[in-house]
Amino acid sequence: MSDMSETILPPAVVLIRPQLSENIGTASRAMLNCGLTDLRLVAPREDWLSERALAASSGATSVLHAAKVFETTEEAIADLHRVYATTGRNRFMVKPVVTPRRAAQEMRGQLEEGWRTGVLFGPERTGLENDDVALADTVITVPLNPDYCSLNLAQCVLLVGYEWYQSGDPTEPRAMTKGAAPVATKDELVGFFQHLERELDDCGFLRVEEKRPSMVRNIRNMFERADLTLQEVRTLHGIVHELVTHRKRKGEADEK
């Protein structure tokens, strides 16, 4: 089975009347971080290939060089089947309103059906005009602090792009990095448990016979949850050994 990123064409990012070339550059940087490469510009005010734009892209120049330019929003979305409009304001239109996460899930499903999709982003200062929003099927609104929800253009592109990328990313949400150290086997763990328990018996920590079984299980469970490497088990052996040796040396010194 081929990778999902190879079989599904990502949504288009449509920047409508962007004002500053460096903002186009930072938006392209946000796009490429999230695997988005279809950049469409509607009536940009400045040159999207200026030195400022290229520098702001931080290496995402391939997105800028491949950008398509249109005179109107209608022309920019002509080949798309579904269009989303980003806005933080109530436009008093009868349209579905979704979060970026929900939009990403919907777009991925639509693209799996062979539909082309795109997301509209308005000018930095004013956002999308109502006529642009009217061309969209669905509105995307980012749930943020209601007392302050101002985003710049690149931030908005990154939020939507990130949710798109995450919706198809197979990376486990939680993992443990271990470098080159192998995970300890159960035999190695049990060897450490026996070493530790032997010394705990010797020092009297496990002296209450009826409680000993449950205490041993609790101690073992604590270490089991740590997902120890072989080197960590060896280190623990060394810690126990040094603690015992130090106690014995101290006892001998006290006797003298």
ZADREN-835706 format. One record per residue (C-alpha): residue in three letters; residue number from 0; x, y, z. Coordinates in nm, 3 decimals. Example, Ala and Ser with C-alpha at 12.3 -4.5 7.8 and 13.67 -1.06 7.14 Angstrom:
<r><res>ALA</res><n>0</n><xx>1.230</xx><yy>-0.450</yy><zz>0.780</zz></r>
<r><res>SER</res><n>1</n><xx>1.367</xx><yy>-0.106</yy><zz>0.714</zz></r>
***
This chain:
<r><res>MET</res><n>0</n><xx>0.000</xx><yy>0.000</yy><zz>0.000</zz></r>
<r><res>SER</res><n>1</n><xx>0.144</xx><yy>0.341</yy><zz>-0.094</zz></r>
<r><res>ASP</res><n>2</n><xx>0.186</xx><yy>0.624</yy><zz>0.154</zz></r>
<r><res>MET</res><n>3</n><xx>-0.120</xx><yy>0.841</yy><zz>0.202</zz></r>
<r><res>SER</res><n>4</n><xx>0.074</xx><yy>1.155</yy><zz>0.113</zz></r>
<r><res>GLU</res><n>5</n><xx>0.150</xx><yy>1.000</yy><zz>-0.229</zz></r>
<r><res>THR</res><n>6</n><xx>-0.210</xx><yy>0.911</yy><zz>-0.313</zz></r>
<r><res>ILE</res><n>7</n><xx>-0.397</xx><yy>1.216</yy><zz>-0.186</zz></r>
<r><res>LEU</res><n>8</n><xx>-0.341</xx><yy>1.560</yy><zz>-0.339</zz></r>
<r><res>PRO</res><n>9</n><xx>-0.331</xx><yy>1.816</yy><zz>-0.055</zz></r>
<r><res>PRO</res><n>10</n><xx>-0.574</xx><yy>2.109</yy><zz>-0.053</zz></r>
<r><res>ALA</res><n>11</n><xx>-0.489</xx><yy>2.435</yy><zz>-0.225</zz></r>
<r><res>VAL</res><n>12</n><xx>-0.404</xx><yy>2.741</yy><zz>-0.017</zz></r>
<r><res>VAL</res><n>13</n><xx>-0.565</xx><yy>3.051</yy><zz>-0.168</zz></r>
<r><res>LEU</res><n>14</n><xx>-0.434</xx><yy>3.384</yy><zz>-0.042</zz></r>
<r><res>ILE</res><n>15</n><xx>-0.674</xx><yy>3.657</yy><zz>-0.145</zz></r>
<r><res>ARG</res><n>16</n><xx>-0.526</xx><yy>4.004</yy><zz>-0.199</zz></r>
<r><res>PRO</res><n>17</n><xx>-0.223</xx><yy>3.950</yy><zz>0.030</zz></r>
<r><res>GLN</res><n>18</n><xx>-0.067</xx><yy>4.284</yy><zz>0.113</zz></r>
<r><res>LEU</res><n>19</n><xx>0.300</xx><yy>4.221</yy><zz>0.193</zz></r>
<r><res>SER</res><n>20</n><xx>0.538</xx><yy>3.998</yy><zz>0.001</zz></r>
<r><res>GLU</res><n>21</n><xx>0.709</xx><yy>3.878</yy><zz>0.321</zz></r>
<r><res>ASN</res><n>22</n><xx>0.374</xx><yy>3.756</yy><zz>0.451</zz></r>
<r><res>ILE</res><n>23</n><xx>0.340</xx><yy>3.545</yy><zz>0.137</zz></r>
<r><res>GLY</res><n>24</n><xx>0.687</xx><yy>3.412</yy><zz>0.210</zz></r>
<r><res>THR</res><n>25</n><xx>0.607</xx><yy>3.317</yy><zz>0.570</zz></r>
<r><res>ALA</res><n>26</n><xx>0.280</xx><yy>3.160</yy><zz>0.457</zz></r>
<r><res>SER</res><n>27</n><xx>0.471</xx><yy>2.945</yy><zz>0.206</zz></r>
<r><res>ARG</res><n>28</n><xx>0.704</xx><yy>2.838</yy><zz>0.487</zz></r>
<r><res>ALA</res><n>29</n><xx>0.403</xx><yy>2.732</yy><zz>0.696</zz></r>
<r><res>MET</res><n>30</n><xx>0.260</xx><yy>2.546</yy><zz>0.398</zz></r>
<r><res>LEU</res><n>31</n><xx>0.570</xx><yy>2.341</yy><zz>0.324</zz></r>
<r><res>ASN</res><n>32</n><xx>0.604</xx><yy>2.246</yy><zz>0.692</zz></r>
<r><res>CYS</res><n>33</n><xx>0.266</xx><yy>2.078</yy><zz>0.655</zz></r>
<r><res>GLY</res><n>34</n><xx>0.316</xx><yy>1.922</yy><zz>0.311</zz></r>
<r><res>LEU</res><n>35</n><xx>0.110</xx><yy>2.183</yy><zz>0.127</zz></r>
<r><res>THR</res><n>36</n><xx>0.248</xx><yy>2.303</yy><zz>-0.206</zz></r>
<r><res>ASP</res><n>37</n><xx>-0.046</xx><yy>2.434</yy><zz>-0.410</zz></r>
<r><res>LEU</res><n>38</n><xx>-0.028</xx><yy>2.810</yy><zz>-0.347</zz></r>
<r><res>ARG</res><n>39</n><xx>-0.274</xx><yy>3.033</yy><zz>-0.530</zz></r>
<r><res>LEU</res><n>40</n><xx>-0.257</xx><yy>3.413</yy><zz>-0.511</zz></r>
<r><res>VAL</res><n>41</n><xx>-0.548</xx><yy>3.640</yy><zz>-0.593</zz></r>
<r><res>ALA</res><n>42</n><xx>-0.443</xx><yy>3.994</yy><zz>-0.690</zz></r>
<r><res>PRO</res><n>43</n><xx>-0.133</xx><yy>4.015</yy><zz>-0.469</zz></r>
<r><res>ARG</res><n>44</n><xx>-0.030</xx><yy>4.373</yy><zz>-0.397</zz></r>
<r><res>GLU</res><n>45</n><xx>0.344</xx><yy>4.302</yy><zz>-0.400</zz></r>
<r><res>ASP</res><n>46</n><xx>0.582</xx><yy>4.071</yy><zz>-0.583</zz></r>
<r><res>TRP</res><n>47</n><xx>0.567</xx><yy>3.724</yy><zz>-0.424</zz></r>
<r><res>LEU</res><n>48</n><xx>0.916</xx><yy>3.651</yy><zz>-0.563</zz></r>
<r><res>SER</res><n>49</n><xx>1.082</xx><yy>3.958</yy><zz>-0.415</zz></r>
<r><res>GLU</res><n>50</n><xx>1.394</xx><yy>3.924</yy><zz>-0.203</zz></r>
<r><res>ARG</res><n>51</n><xx>1.185</xx><yy>3.988</yy><zz>0.108</zz></r>
<r><res>ALA</res><n>52</n><xx>0.941</xx><yy>3.710</yy><zz>0.020</zz></r>
<r><res>LEU</res><n>53</n><xx>1.214</xx><yy>3.459</yy><zz>-0.063</zz></r>
<r><res>ALA</res><n>54</n><xx>1.402</xx><yy>3.539</yy><zz>0.257</zz></r>
<r><res>ALA</res><n>55</n><xx>1.086</xx><yy>3.511</yy><zz>0.468</zz></r>
<r><res>SER</res><n>56</n><xx>1.012</xx><yy>3.169</yy><zz>0.320</zz></r>
<r><res>SER</res><n>57</n><xx>1.326</xx><yy>3.029</yy><zz>0.491</zz></r>
<r><res>GLY</res><n>58</n><xx>1.390</xx><yy>2.785</yy><zz>0.209</zz></r>
<r><res>ALA</res><n>59</n><xx>1.033</xx><yy>2.717</yy><zz>0.098</zz></r>
<r><res>THR</res><n>60</n><xx>1.109</xx><yy>2.891</yy><zz>-0.231</zz></r>
<r><res>SER</res><n>61</n><xx>0.974</xx><yy>2.599</yy><zz>-0.436</zz></r>
<r><res>VAL</res><n>62</n><xx>0.624</xx><yy>2.688</yy><zz>-0.314</zz></r>
<r><res>LEU</res><n>63</n><xx>0.669</xx><yy>3.052</yy><zz>-0.417</zz></r>
<r><res>HIS</res><n>64</n><xx>0.809</xx><yy>2.968</yy><zz>-0.760</zz></r>
<r><res>ALA</res><n>65</n><xx>0.521</xx><yy>2.729</yy><zz>-0.829</zz></r>
<r><res>ALA</res><n>66</n><xx>0.252</xx><yy>2.974</yy><zz>-0.712</zz></r>
<r><res>LYS</res><n>67</n><xx>-0.033</xx><yy>3.050</yy><zz>-0.952</zz></r>
<r><res>VAL</res><n>68</n><xx>-0.170</xx><yy>3.403</yy><zz>-0.977</zz></r>
<r><res>PHE</res><n>69</n><xx>-0.531</xx><yy>3.497</yy><zz>-1.052</zz></r>
<r><res>GLU</res><n>70</n><xx>-0.725</xx><yy>3.818</yy><zz>-1.091</zz></r>
<r><res>THR</res><n>71</n><xx>-1.035</xx><yy>3.702</yy><zz>-0.904</zz></r>
<r><res>THR</res><n>72</n><xx>-1.132</xx><yy>3.451</yy><zz>-0.636</zz></r>
<r><res>GLU</res><n>73</n><xx>-1.372</xx><yy>3.285</yy><zz>-0.879</zz></r>
<r><res>GLU</res><n>74</n><xx>-1.084</xx><yy>3.209</yy><zz>-1.116</zz></r>
<r><res>ALA</res><n>75</n><xx>-0.862</xx><yy>3.080</yy><zz>-0.835</zz></r>
<r><res>ILE</res><n>76</n><xx>-1.115</xx><yy>2.822</yy><zz>-0.720</zz></r>
<r><res>ALA</res><n>77</n><xx>-1.265</xx><yy>2.730</yy><zz>-1.058</zz></r>
<r><res>ASP</res><n>78</n><xx>-1.125</xx><yy>2.373</yy><zz>-1.059</zz></r>
<r><res>LEU</res><n>79</n><xx>-1.210</xx><yy>2.298</yy><zz>-0.695</zz></r>
<r><res>HIS</res><n>80</n><xx>-1.507</xx><yy>2.094</yy><zz>-0.577</zz></r>
<r><res>ARG</res><n>81</n><xx>-1.515</xx><yy>2.208</yy><zz>-0.213</zz></r>
<r><res>VAL</res><n>82</n><xx>-1.390</xx><yy>2.535</yy><zz>-0.066</zz></r>
<r><res>TYR</res><n>83</n><xx>-1.339</xx><yy>2.644</yy><zz>0.297</zz></r>
<r><res>ALA</res><n>84</n><xx>-1.313</xx><yy>3.007</yy><zz>0.408</zz></r>
<r><res>THR</res><n>85</n><xx>-1.118</xx><yy>3.109</yy><zz>0.719</zz></r>
<r><res>THR</res><n>86</n><xx>-1.269</xx><yy>3.386</yy><zz>0.929</zz></r>
<r><res>GLY</res><n>87</n><xx>-1.297</xx><yy>3.477</yy><zz>1.295</zz></r>
<r><res>ARG</res><n>88</n><xx>-1.601</xx><yy>3.700</yy><zz>1.251</zz></r>
<r><res>ASN</res><n>89</n><xx>-1.968</xx><yy>3.615</yy><zz>1.224</zz></r>
<r><res>ARG</res><n>90</n><xx>-2.068</xx><yy>3.688</yy><zz>0.865</zz></r>
<r><res>PHE</res><n>91</n><xx>-2.438</xx><yy>3.623</yy><zz>0.933</zz></r>
<r><res>MET</res><n>92</n><xx>-2.455</xx><yy>3.370</yy><zz>0.651</zz></r>
<r><res>VAL</res><n>93</n><xx>-2.618</xx><yy>3.030</yy><zz>0.663</zz></r>
<r><res>LYS</res><n>94</n><xx>-2.308</xx><yy>2.811</yy><zz>0.637</zz></r>
<r><res>PRO</res><n>95</n><xx>-2.157</xx><yy>2.522</yy><zz>0.831</zz></r>
<r><res>VAL</res><n>96</n><xx>-1.885</xx><yy>2.640</yy><zz>1.071</zz></r>
<r><res>VAL</res><n>97</n><xx>-1.609</xx><yy>2.398</yy><zz>1.166</zz></r>
<r><res>THR</res><n>98</n><xx>-1.277</xx><yy>2.398</yy><zz>1.350</zz></r>
<r><res>PRO</res><n>99</n><xx>-0.951</xx><yy>2.344</yy><zz>1.157</zz></r>
<r><res>ARG</res><n>100</n><xx>-0.938</xx><yy>1.987</yy><zz>1.291</zz></r>
<r><res>ARG</res><n>101</n><xx>-1.285</xx><yy>1.904</yy><zz>1.165</zz></r>
<r><res>ALA</res><n>102</n><xx>-1.211</xx><yy>2.074</yy><zz>0.833</zz></r>
<r><res>ALA</res><n>103</n><xx>-0.898</xx><yy>1.863</yy><zz>0.789</zz></r>
<r><res>GLN</res><n>104</n><xx>-1.094</xx><yy>1.544</yy><zz>0.848</zz></r>
<r><res>GLU</res><n>105</n><xx>-1.361</xx><yy>1.651</yy><zz>0.601</zz></r>
<r><res>MET</res><n>106</n><xx>-1.108</xx><yy>1.753</yy><zz>0.335</zz></r>
<r><res>ARG</res><n>107</n><xx>-0.920</xx><yy>1.426</yy><zz>0.364</zz></r>
<r><res>GLY</res><n>108</n><xx>-1.243</xx><yy>1.236</yy><zz>0.313</zz></r>
<r><res>GLN</res><n>109</n><xx>-1.333</xx><yy>1.455</yy><zz>0.015</zz></r>
<r><res>LEU</res><n>110</n><xx>-0.994</xx><yy>1.408</yy><zz>-0.145</zz></r>
<r><res>GLU</res><n>111</n><xx>-1.022</xx><yy>1.033</yy><zz>-0.103</zz></r>
<r><res>GLU</res><n>112</n><xx>-1.339</xx><yy>1.064</yy><zz>-0.312</zz></r>
<r><res>GLY</res><n>113</n><xx>-1.137</xx><yy>1.238</yy><zz>-0.583</zz></r>
<r><res>TRP</res><n>114</n><xx>-1.260</xx><yy>1.589</yy><zz>-0.506</zz></r>
<r><res>ARG</res><n>115</n><xx>-1.027</xx><yy>1.889</yy><zz>-0.517</zz></r>
<r><res>THR</res><n>116</n><xx>-1.042</xx><yy>2.118</yy><zz>-0.215</zz></r>
<r><res>GLY</res><n>117</n><xx>-0.902</xx><yy>2.454</yy><zz>-0.112</zz></r>
<r><res>VAL</res><n>118</n><xx>-0.892</xx><yy>2.698</yy><zz>0.177</zz></r>
<r><res>LEU</res><n>119</n><xx>-0.936</xx><yy>3.075</yy><zz>0.142</zz></r>
<r><res>PHE</res><n>120</n><xx>-0.731</xx><yy>3.317</yy><zz>0.352</zz></r>
<r><res>GLY</res><n>121</n><xx>-0.802</xx><yy>3.690</yy><zz>0.345</zz></r>
<r><res>PRO</res><n>122</n><xx>-0.580</xx><yy>3.999</yy><zz>0.354</zz></r>
<r><res>GLU</res><n>123</n><xx>-0.376</xx><yy>4.051</yy><zz>0.668</zz></r>
<r><res>ARG</res><n>124</n><xx>-0.554</xx><yy>4.365</yy><zz>0.786</zz></r>
<r><res>THR</res><n>125</n><xx>-0.919</xx><yy>4.302</yy><zz>0.701</zz></r>
<r><res>GLY</res><n>126</n><xx>-0.964</xx><yy>3.932</yy><zz>0.636</zz></r>
<r><res>LEU</res><n>127</n><xx>-1.193</xx><yy>3.790</yy><zz>0.372</zz></r>
<r><res>GLU</res><n>128</n><xx>-1.469</xx><yy>4.000</yy><zz>0.223</zz></r>
<r><res>ASN</res><n>129</n><xx>-1.825</xx><yy>3.868</yy><zz>0.245</zz></r>
<r><res>ASP</res><n>130</n><xx>-1.831</xx><yy>3.804</yy><zz>-0.130</zz></r>
<r><res>ASP</res><n>131</n><xx>-1.531</xx><yy>3.573</yy><zz>-0.090</zz></r>
<r><res>VAL</res><n>132</n><xx>-1.691</xx><yy>3.390</yy><zz>0.202</zz></r>
<r><res>ALA</res><n>133</n><xx>-2.008</xx><yy>3.348</yy><zz>-0.003</zz></r>
<r><res>LEU</res><n>134</n><xx>-1.813</xx><yy>3.139</yy><zz>-0.254</zz></r>
<r><res>ALA</res><n>135</n><xx>-1.712</xx><yy>2.886</yy><zz>0.015</zz></r>
<r><res>ASP</res><n>136</n><xx>-1.906</xx><yy>2.576</yy><zz>0.117</zz></r>
<r><res>THR</res><n>137</n><xx>-1.791</xx><yy>2.588</yy><zz>0.479</zz></r>
<r><res>VAL</res><n>138</n><xx>-1.638</xx><yy>2.838</yy><zz>0.721</zz></r>
<r><res>ILE</res><n>139</n><xx>-1.334</xx><yy>2.754</yy><zz>0.933</zz></r>
<r><res>THR</res><n>140</n><xx>-1.309</xx><yy>2.934</yy><zz>1.268</zz></r>
<r><res>VAL</res><n>141</n><xx>-1.020</xx><yy>2.872</yy><zz>1.507</zz></r>
<r><res>PRO</res><n>142</n><xx>-1.134</xx><yy>2.834</yy><zz>1.870</zz></r>
<r><res>LEU</res><n>143</n><xx>-0.913</xx><yy>3.081</yy><zz>2.057</zz></r>
<r><res>ASN</res><n>144</n><xx>-0.935</xx><yy>3.323</yy><zz>2.347</zz></r>
<r><res>PRO</res><n>145</n><xx>-1.263</xx><yy>3.510</yy><zz>2.278</zz></r>
<r><res>ASP</res><n>146</n><xx>-1.112</xx><yy>3.828</yy><zz>2.423</zz></r>
<r><res>TYR</res><n>147</n><xx>-0.820</xx><yy>3.818</yy><zz>2.180</zz></r>
<r><res>CYS</res><n>148</n><xx>-0.817</xx><yy>3.597</yy><zz>1.873</zz></r>
<r><res>SER</res><n>149</n><xx>-0.602</xx><yy>3.792</yy><zz>1.628</zz></r>
<r><res>LEU</res><n>150</n><xx>-0.384</xx><yy>3.579</yy><zz>1.399</zz></r>
<r><res>ASN</res><n>151</n><xx>-0.142</xx><yy>3.685</yy><zz>1.130</zz></r>
<r><res>LEU</res><n>152</n><xx>-0.159</xx><yy>3.525</yy><zz>0.788</zz></r>
<r><res>ALA</res><n>153</n><xx>0.118</xx><yy>3.268</yy><zz>0.839</zz></r>
<r><res>GLN</res><n>154</n><xx>-0.022</xx><yy>3.165</yy><zz>1.177</zz></r>
<r><res>CYS</res><n>155</n><xx>-0.362</xx><yy>3.098</yy><zz>1.024</zz></r>
<r><res>VAL</res><n>156</n><xx>-0.212</xx><yy>2.899</yy><zz>0.737</zz></r>
<r><res>LEU</res><n>157</n><xx>-0.001</xx><yy>2.699</yy><zz>0.983</zz></r>
<r><res>LEU</res><n>158</n><xx>-0.298</xx><yy>2.617</yy><zz>1.208</zz></r>
<r><res>VAL</res><n>159</n><xx>-0.507</xx><yy>2.484</yy><zz>0.921</zz></r>
<r><res>GLY</res><n>160</n><xx>-0.208</xx><yy>2.315</yy><zz>0.757</zz></r>
<r><res>TYR</res><n>161</n><xx>-0.101</xx><yy>2.149</yy><zz>1.079</zz></r>
<r><res>GLU</res><n>162</n><xx>-0.443</xx><yy>1.994</yy><zz>1.133</zz></r>
<r><res>TRP</res><n>163</n><xx>-0.441</xx><yy>1.873</yy><zz>0.773</zz></r>
<r><res>TYR</res><n>164</n><xx>-0.100</xx><yy>1.710</yy><zz>0.816</zz></r>
<r><res>GLN</res><n>165</n><xx>-0.187</xx><yy>1.556</yy><zz>1.152</zz></r>
<r><res>SER</res><n>166</n><xx>-0.508</xx><yy>1.403</yy><zz>1.015</zz></r>
<r><res>GLY</res><n>167</n><xx>-0.299</xx><yy>1.176</yy><zz>0.793</zz></r>
<r><res>ASP</res><n>168</n><xx>0.019</xx><yy>1.141</yy><zz>0.998</zz></r>
<r><res>PRO</res><n>169</n><xx>0.082</xx><yy>0.785</yy><zz>1.130</zz></r>
<r><res>THR</res><n>170</n><xx>0.322</xx><yy>0.903</yy><zz>1.402</zz></r>
<r><res>GLU</res><n>171</n><xx>0.232</xx><yy>0.763</yy><zz>1.742</zz></r>
<r><res>PRO</res><n>172</n><xx>0.114</xx><yy>1.040</yy><zz>1.978</zz></r>
<r><res>ARG</res><n>173</n><xx>0.353</xx><yy>0.917</yy><zz>2.247</zz></r>
<r><res>ALA</res><n>174</n><xx>0.686</xx><yy>0.740</yy><zz>2.213</zz></r>
<r><res>MET</res><n>175</n><xx>1.002</xx><yy>0.682</yy><zz>2.415</zz></r>
<r><res>THR</res><n>176</n><xx>1.339</xx><yy>0.767</yy><zz>2.266</zz></r>
<r><res>LYS</res><n>177</n><xx>1.613</xx><yy>0.529</yy><zz>2.376</zz></r>
<r><res>GLY</res><n>178</n><xx>1.898</xx><yy>0.604</yy><zz>2.137</zz></r>
<r><res>ALA</res><n>179</n><xx>2.107</xx><yy>0.296</yy><zz>2.069</zz></r>
<r><res>ALA</res><n>180</n><xx>2.041</xx><yy>0.133</yy><zz>2.408</zz></r>
<r><res>PRO</res><n>181</n><xx>1.844</xx><yy>-0.194</yy><zz>2.384</zz></r>
<r><res>VAL</res><n>182</n><xx>1.537</xx><yy>-0.246</yy><zz>2.597</zz></r>
<r><res>ALA</res><n>183</n><xx>1.603</xx><yy>-0.468</yy><zz>2.899</zz></r>
<r><res>THR</res><n>184</n><xx>1.474</xx><yy>-0.823</yy><zz>2.876</zz></r>
<r><res>LYS</res><n>185</n><xx>1.248</xx><yy>-0.965</yy><zz>3.144</zz></r>
<r><res>ASP</res><n>186</n><xx>1.531</xx><yy>-1.187</yy><zz>3.262</zz></r>
<r><res>GLU</res><n>187</n><xx>1.750</xx><yy>-0.881</yy><zz>3.317</zz></r>
<r><res>LEU</res><n>188</n><xx>1.468</xx><yy>-0.702</yy><zz>3.498</zz></r>
<r><res>VAL</res><n>189</n><xx>1.397</xx><yy>-1.000</yy><zz>3.723</zz></r>
<r><res>GLY</res><n>190</n><xx>1.768</xx><yy>-1.020</yy><zz>3.805</zz></r>
<r><res>PHE</res><n>191</n><xx>1.758</xx><yy>-0.659</yy><zz>3.921</zz></r>
<r><res>PHE</res><n>192</n><xx>1.436</xx><yy>-0.716</yy><zz>4.116</zz></r>
<r><res>GLN</res><n>193</n><xx>1.594</xx><yy>-1.008</yy><zz>4.300</zz></r>
<r><res>HIS</res><n>194</n><xx>1.906</xx><yy>-0.802</yy><zz>4.377</zz></r>
<r><res>LEU</res><n>195</n><xx>1.699</xx><yy>-0.511</yy><zz>4.510</zz></r>
<r><res>GLU</res><n>196</n><xx>1.461</xx><yy>-0.731</yy><zz>4.710</zz></r>
<r><res>ARG</res><n>197</n><xx>1.750</xx><yy>-0.923</yy><zz>4.865</zz></r>
<r><res>GLU</res><n>198</n><xx>1.901</xx><yy>-0.602</yy><zz>4.995</zz></r>
<r><res>LEU</res><n>199</n><xx>1.561</xx><yy>-0.471</yy><zz>5.109</zz></r>
<r><res>ASP</res><n>200</n><xx>1.514</xx><yy>-0.790</yy><zz>5.305</zz></r>
<r><res>ASP</res><n>201</n><xx>1.860</xx><yy>-0.751</yy><zz>5.453</zz></r>
<r><res>CYS</res><n>202</n><xx>1.803</xx><yy>-0.392</yy><zz>5.567</zz></r>
<r><res>GLY</res><n>203</n><xx>1.460</xx><yy>-0.472</yy><zz>5.711</zz></r>
<r><res>PHE</res><n>204</n><xx>1.244</xx><yy>-0.274</yy><zz>5.468</zz></r>
<r><res>LEU</res><n>205</n><xx>1.041</xx><yy>-0.587</yy><zz>5.384</zz></r>
<r><res>ARG</res><n>206</n><xx>1.030</xx><yy>-0.711</yy><zz>5.742</zz></r>
<r><res>VAL</res><n>207</n><xx>0.648</xx><yy>-0.732</yy><zz>5.773</zz></r>
<r><res>GLU</res><n>208</n><xx>0.585</xx><yy>-1.080</yy><zz>5.633</zz></r>
<r><res>GLU</res><n>209</n><xx>0.215</xx><yy>-1.041</yy><zz>5.551</zz></r>
<r><res>LYS</res><n>210</n><xx>0.279</xx><yy>-0.717</yy><zz>5.359</zz></r>
<r><res>ARG</res><n>211</n><xx>0.588</xx><yy>-0.836</yy><zz>5.175</zz></r>
<r><res>PRO</res><n>212</n><xx>0.413</xx><yy>-0.986</yy><zz>4.866</zz></r>
<r><res>SER</res><n>213</n><xx>0.213</xx><yy>-0.672</yy><zz>4.789</zz></r>
<r><res>MET</res><n>214</n><xx>0.512</xx><yy>-0.444</yy><zz>4.857</zz></r>
<r><res>VAL</res><n>215</n><xx>0.728</xx><yy>-0.648</yy><zz>4.621</zz></r>
<r><res>ARG</res><n>216</n><xx>0.461</xx><yy>-0.630</yy><zz>4.350</zz></r>
<r><res>ASN</res><n>217</n><xx>0.428</xx><yy>-0.253</yy><zz>4.391</zz></r>
<r><res>ILE</res><n>218</n><xx>0.804</xx><yy>-0.203</yy><zz>4.367</zz></r>
<r><res>ARG</res><n>219</n><xx>0.827</xx><yy>-0.422</yy><zz>4.058</zz></r>
<r><res>ASN</res><n>220</n><xx>0.533</xx><yy>-0.240</yy><zz>3.894</zz></r>
<r><res>MET</res><n>221</n><xx>0.706</xx><yy>0.096</yy><zz>3.947</zz></r>
<r><res>PHE</res><n>222</n><xx>1.011</xx><yy>-0.021</yy><zz>3.759</zz></r>
<r><res>GLU</res><n>223</n><xx>0.807</xx><yy>-0.201</yy><zz>3.493</zz></r>
<r><res>ARG</res><n>224</n><xx>0.633</xx><yy>0.126</yy><zz>3.405</zz></r>
<r><res>ALA</res><n>225</n><xx>0.972</xx><yy>0.289</yy><zz>3.348</zz></r>
<r><res>ASP</res><n>226</n><xx>1.033</xx><yy>0.079</yy><zz>3.033</zz></r>
<r><res>LEU</res><n>227</n><xx>1.399</xx><yy>0.041</yy><zz>3.132</zz></r>
<r><res>THR</res><n>228</n><xx>1.690</xx><yy>-0.009</yy><zz>2.894</zz></r>
<r><res>LEU</res><n>229</n><xx>1.968</xx><yy>-0.259</yy><zz>2.963</zz></r>
<r><res>GLN</res><n>230</n><xx>2.207</xx><yy>0.024</yy><zz>3.056</zz></r>
<r><res>GLU</res><n>231</n><xx>1.952</xx><yy>0.166</yy><zz>3.302</zz></r>
<r><res>VAL</res><n>232</n><xx>1.916</xx><yy>-0.175</yy><zz>3.469</zz></r>
<r><res>ARG</res><n>233</n><xx>2.293</xx><yy>-0.196</yy><zz>3.502</zz></r>
<r><res>THR</res><n>234</n><xx>2.296</xx><yy>0.153</yy><zz>3.654</zz></r>
<r><res>LEU</res><n>235</n><xx>2.031</xx><yy>0.052</yy><zz>3.906</zz></r>
<r><res>HIS</res><n>236</n><xx>2.235</xx><yy>-0.253</yy><zz>4.002</zz></r>
<r><res>GLY</res><n>237</n><xx>2.528</xx><yy>-0.019</yy><zz>4.063</zz></r>
<r><res>ILE</res><n>238</n><xx>2.318</xx><yy>0.219</yy><zz>4.274</zz></r>
<r><res>VAL</res><n>239</n><xx>2.194</xx><yy>-0.062</yy><zz>4.497</zz></r>
<r><res>HIS</res><n>240</n><xx>2.546</xx><yy>-0.201</yy><zz>4.530</zz></r>
<r><res>GLU</res><n>241</n><xx>2.694</xx><yy>0.137</yy><zz>4.628</zz></r>
<r><res>LEU</res><n>242</n><xx>2.417</xx><yy>0.210</yy><zz>4.879</zz></r>
<r><res>VAL</res><n>243</n><xx>2.477</xx><yy>-0.126</yy><zz>5.048</zz></r>
<r><res>THR</res><n>244</n><xx>2.854</xx><yy>-0.084</yy><zz>5.042</zz></r>
<r><res>HIS</res><n>245</n><xx>2.831</xx><yy>0.266</yy><zz>5.186</zz></r>
<r><res>ARG</res><n>246</n><xx>2.599</xx><yy>0.143</yy><zz>5.464</zz></r>
<r><res>LYS</res><n>247</n><xx>2.838</xx><yy>-0.136</yy><zz>5.555</zz></r>
<r><res>ARG</res><n>248</n><xx>3.139</xx><yy>0.096</yy><zz>5.553</zz></r>
<r><res>LYS</res><n>249</n><xx>2.957</xx><yy>0.347</yy><zz>5.768</zz></r>
<r><res>GLY</res><n>250</n><xx>2.859</xx><yy>0.072</yy><zz>6.015</zz></r>
<r><res>GLU</res><n>251</n><xx>3.216</xx><yy>-0.050</yy><zz>6.037</zz></r>
<r><res>ALA</res><n>252</n><xx>3.340</xx><yy>0.304</yy><zz>6.096</zz></r>
<r><res>ASP</res><n>253</n><xx>3.084</xx><yy>0.363</yy><zz>6.369</zz></r>
<r><res>GLU</res><n>254</n><xx>3.197</xx><yy>0.047</yy><zz>6.549</zz></r>
<r><res>LYS</res><n>255</n><xx>3.552</xx><yy>0.176</yy><zz>6.559</zz></r>
***
